[in-house]
Amino acid sequence: MSLGGYLMGRQLEAHQLPLKLAAVSRCYRAESSGQAEERGIYRVHAFTKVEMFGATAADTGQESRDLFSEMMLLQKDLYSKLGLHFQVLDMPLHDLGAPAYTKTDMEAWMPGRGIYGEISSASNCTDYQSARLNITYRDAEGRERLVHTVNGTACAVPRLVIALCENFQDSEGNISLPAALHPHLPGASKIQPPNSPCRITWIRNKAFQGTIVPAGAGM
């Protein structure tokens, strides 16, 4: 996420905290997966997500804990309104990355896989990230302090698509969309399968026969 970088080197005022931001980002990971239960779009090299990011005062530590709880409540509200059955995991210490002081994962039931699959997470990183990004604030007494940072995924698009399709598809292949999505998809309360199967035709560029095509050239 670039929101931490957006705040890099900034000094915030106490009255600006907690600072709450959200953004849509295109995310990339080097690894995919060869596991059968992670086939398809469950674990891919590139995906889109909506991320929440916050900076809080560090006076007592309660500020970041409160924002962490708020993000979790937003996640629970979102997935409940989508009609998903999900569980919340309080991650053990050996599963925490270096930045996280505490972390929770939320997993939705995915019938097609017969497993709960992670759809989001939330982390309280206290001052680990801000120390490296030099994100500070002035407290009530004018002293310079490092902020605490908190982040949480609101929507990881591919996995939510999986959860919705697998939970709300009937025997005829129709997918009933949750009522919460209807205002955002006017007239589309249901997704129906195509009348005829899709056919993919592979066309090979005649210019590409054992040679390297320059970047930007048509394929």
C-alpha positions in Angstrom: 0.0 0.0 0.0 1.2 3.5 -0.9 -0.6 5.3 1.9 2.3 4.9 4.3 4.6 6.3 1.7 2.1 9.2 1.2 2.6 10.2 4.8 6.4 9.6 4.8 8.4 12.4 6.4 5.3 14.3 7.5 4.7 15.9 10.9 1.1 15.9 11.9 -0.7 18.0 14.5 -2.4 16.3 17.5 -5.8 17.7 16.4 -5.4 15.8 13.0 -5.3 12.5 14.8 -6.6 9.9 14.4 -6.1 10.3 10.6 -8.2 7.8 8.6 -7.5 7.1 5.0 -8.7 4.6 2.4 -7.6 3.8 -1.1 -8.0 1.4 -4.0 -4.7 -0.2 -5.0 -3.4 -2.6 -7.5 -1.3 -5.2 -5.5 1.4 -7.6 -6.7 3.0 -10.6 -5.2 5.9 -12.6 -6.6 4.5 -16.0 -5.6 1.4 -17.8 -6.6 0.4 -21.2 -5.3 0.4 -24.8 -6.6 -2.0 -26.0 -3.9 -5.3 -27.5 -5.2 -7.4 -25.5 -2.7 -5.8 -22.2 -3.9 -6.4 -22.8 -7.6 -8.1 -20.3 -9.9 -8.2 -16.7 -8.7 -7.8 -17.5 -5.0 -4.1 -16.7 -5.0 -2.8 -14.7 -8.0 0.2 -12.5 -8.9 -1.9 -9.3 -9.3 -5.2 -8.2 -7.7 -7.1 -5.2 -6.7 -8.1 -4.3 -3.1 -9.5 -1.5 -1.0 -7.3 -0.8 2.0 -7.9 1.2 5.1 -5.0 3.0 6.8 -4.8 5.1 9.9 -2.4 7.1 12.0 -3.0 7.8 15.7 -1.4 9.4 18.7 0.8 7.2 20.8 0.3 8.8 24.2 -1.2 5.7 25.9 -1.4 3.2 23.0 -5.2 3.1 23.5 -5.7 5.3 20.5 -4.3 2.7 18.0 -6.1 -0.1 19.8 -9.4 1.8 19.4 -8.8 2.4 15.7 -7.9 -1.2 15.2 -11.2 -2.2 16.8 -13.1 0.3 14.6 -11.6 -1.2 11.5 -12.5 -4.7 12.6 -16.1 -3.5 13.2 -16.2 -2.0 9.7 -15.0 -5.3 8.2 -17.6 -7.3 10.2 -20.4 -4.9 9.1 -19.3 -5.1 5.5 -19.2 -8.9 5.3 -22.4 -9.4 7.3 -24.3 -7.1 4.9 -23.0 -9.3 2.1 -24.5 -12.3 3.8 -21.3 -14.1 4.1 -20.6 -16.6 6.9 -17.1 -15.8 8.2 -14.9 -16.3 11.2 -12.4 -14.0 12.9 -9.0 -15.3 13.8 -6.7 -13.7 16.4 -3.4 -14.5 14.9 -0.7 -16.1 17.2 2.7 -14.4 17.6 4.5 -16.8 15.3 2.2 -15.8 12.5 2.7 -12.1 12.8 5.0 -10.3 10.3 7.7 -8.0 11.7 5.5 -4.8 11.6 2.5 -6.1 13.4 1.9 -5.8 17.1 -1.4 -7.6 16.8 -3.3 -8.9 13.8 -6.6 -10.5 13.0 -7.7 -12.4 9.8 -11.2 -12.8 8.6 -12.1 -15.9 6.6 -15.3 -16.5 4.7 -16.8 -20.0 4.1 -16.2 -21.1 0.5 -18.3 -24.1 -0.3 -16.6 -24.9 -3.6 -13.4 -25.5 -1.8 -14.9 -26.8 1.4 -12.7 -24.4 3.4 -12.7 -21.0 5.1 -10.6 -18.7 2.9 -9.0 -15.4 4.1 -10.8 -12.4 2.7 -9.2 -9.6 4.8 -6.9 -8.8 7.7 -6.3 -5.9 10.1 -3.0 -5.0 11.9 -1.9 -2.6 14.6 1.7 -1.8 13.8 2.2 0.7 16.7 5.4 2.7 15.7 7.2 0.1 13.7 6.3 1.6 10.3 6.3 5.2 11.4 9.9 4.9 12.7 11.0 3.8 9.3 8.8 6.3 7.4 9.5 9.2 9.9 5.8 10.0 10.4 5.5 12.1 13.6 3.2 14.4 15.4 3.3 17.1 18.0 1.6 16.2 21.3 -0.2 18.6 23.5 3.0 19.7 25.1 4.7 20.3 21.8 7.0 17.2 21.9 7.7 15.3 18.7 6.4 11.7 18.8 6.1 8.9 16.4 2.5 8.1 15.4 1.0 4.6 15.6 -0.2 3.1 12.3 -3.1 0.7 11.8 -4.3 -0.9 8.6 -7.0 -3.2 7.4 -8.3 -4.6 4.1 -11.9 -3.6 3.4 -12.2 -5.6 0.1 -9.8 -8.0 -1.6 -11.7 -8.2 -4.9 -10.9 -11.7 -6.2 -11.6 -13.6 -3.0 -14.8 -11.7 -2.4 -15.9 -12.7 -5.9 -15.2 -16.3 -5.0 -17.1 -16.1 -1.8 -20.1 -14.5 -3.4 -20.2 -16.8 -6.4 -19.8 -20.0 -4.3 -22.3 -19.1 -1.6 -25.1 -17.6 -3.8 -25.2 -19.8 -6.9 -28.1 -22.1 -7.5 -28.3 -25.5 -9.3 -28.9 -23.7 -12.6 -25.8 -21.6 -12.3 -27.6 -18.3 -11.4 -25.9 -16.1 -8.8 -28.2 -14.0 -6.6 -26.4 -10.9 -5.6 -26.8 -9.7 -1.9 -29.3 -6.9 -1.4 -26.5 -4.6 -0.2 -25.1 -4.6 -3.8 -28.3 -3.8 -5.6 -28.0 0.1 -5.3 -24.6 -0.1 -6.8 -25.7 -2.5 -9.6 -29.0 -1.1 -10.9 -31.2 -3.7 -12.4 -28.7 -6.5 -11.8 -29.9 -8.5 -8.8 -28.8 -11.8 -10.4 -26.0 -13.0 -12.6 -27.0 -15.6 -15.1 -24.8 -17.9 -17.1 -24.4 -17.2 -20.8 -26.8 -18.9 -23.2 -24.0 -20.5 -25.1 -20.5 -21.5 -23.9 -17.7 -19.0 -24.3 -15.2 -20.0 -26.9 -11.6 -18.8 -26.7 -9.5 -18.7 -29.9 -5.8 -18.4 -29.6 -4.2 -16.2 -32.4 -0.5 -16.3 -32.8 1.3 -13.2 -34.0 3.1 -14.1 -37.2 5.8 -11.6 -36.3 6.7 -13.6 -33.2 8.6 -16.7 -34.4 11.5 -17.3 -32.0 12.3 -13.6 -31.8 11.7 -11.1 -29.1 8.9 -8.6 -29.7 9.8 -5.1 -28.5 7.9 -3.8 -25.5 4.6 -2.2 -26.5 4.3 -4.1 -29.7 1.1 -5.9 -30.4 0.8 -9.6 -29.5 
